Amino acid sequence: MTRTRISAAGAPRPSMADVARLAGVSSQTVSRVSNGHSNVDEQTRAKVVQAMQTLGYRPNGAARALKSGRFHTVGVIMTSLQTFGNIRTLDAIAQEAADTDYSVTLLPISDPTLRRVSGAYQRLSAQAVDGAVILLEARLLDQAEFALPPGIPVVLIDSGAGPDYTVVDTDQALGARQATEHLLRLGHRQVWHIAGPETAFSASRRAQSWARTLRDAGITAPPVLRGDWTSQSGYQHGLTLGGRPDVTAIFAANDQMALGVMRALHELGRDIPGDVSVIGFDDMAEASSFWPPLTTIHQDFHAVGRLSIRKLLGKVSGASTGNDKTSVPTELVVRSSTGPPPG
């Protein structure tokens, strides 16, 4: 006699009752195991899991969502998948969501306008998600006051949103001050800054803090040099600054632009840090392998992503009803690319 597998094509899906019969337990016990409840002993749980695998049983997530009002999915709206910080933050969000039994629906948008963000948010509101994290690396191009239509709970990252929203971000101003003060303490009398794009929140905050730190030290800040986060833009500015003997210290707004600066200085025959000190921002994994190893500002992207999910799920559960802003502190990481000025 030929036995037909229950999971064969065209056969009906196995039910909870089928799993219960095979495992020799009640349907209620199968339900507890399916929903991750802890009030099932390990031996019984193992029998139920084995029966599920044998039958090819999958819990009906839609039915559970209708019953509980939760979909165990969060949406993420991002304005860019290109930058190092955004990718690291997204990775942390996905890890924290998985650790809390949530999945992630990613919705990238092509241009950072309030219309695009609101449209993406409304699409998520109509889908099976419990809340949304919005990562606005860039300013809204239409310069409109940030306002989302009513819908699902939301947490914003790297944003200039007002008090009506919960925001999590790196303390950009602290990091820029740490970088600038480090170079001043080494004895440099001026610090040049290669900033990120003017449209980026983080770039603007870092540039403002750099200028304010110099001003507090009685130093007039030189003109800001704008890059686009790439090593090529850092390289181009490095060729200009590296040809000036009066430039002894350069603060690049991210590690990739700092790498470009260092390449330019090497090509010009300038010693790092003997002639020019270079400091970056991010502390990407490769920073310690630059030549010389790069002094930089460490951003805790893992903490930003983790906190954004925890705050969002607090809103979803109703445990948190207010809005606040959390700034994750930065850390100065001193390596070999900075030192006292020449002479």
Buried (B, 14 or more C-beta within 10 A) or exposed (E): EEEEEBEEEEEEEBBBEBBBBBBEBEBEBBBBBBEEEEEBEEEBBEBBBEBBEBBEBEBBBEEBBEEEEBBBBBBBBBBBEEBBBBBBBBEBBBBBBEEEEBEBBEBEBEEBBBEBBBBBBBBBBEEBBBBBBBBBBBBBBEEEEBEBEEBBBBBBBBBBBEEEBBBBBBBBBBBBBBBBBBBBEBEBEBBBBBBBBEBBBBBBBBBBBBBBBBEEEEBEBBEBBBBEBBBEBBBBBBBEBBEEEEBBBBBBBBBBBBBBBBBBBBEBEBEBBEBBBBBBBBBBEEBEEBEBBBBBBBBBBBBBBBBBBBBBBBBBEEEBEEBEBBBBEBEBBEBBBBBEBEE
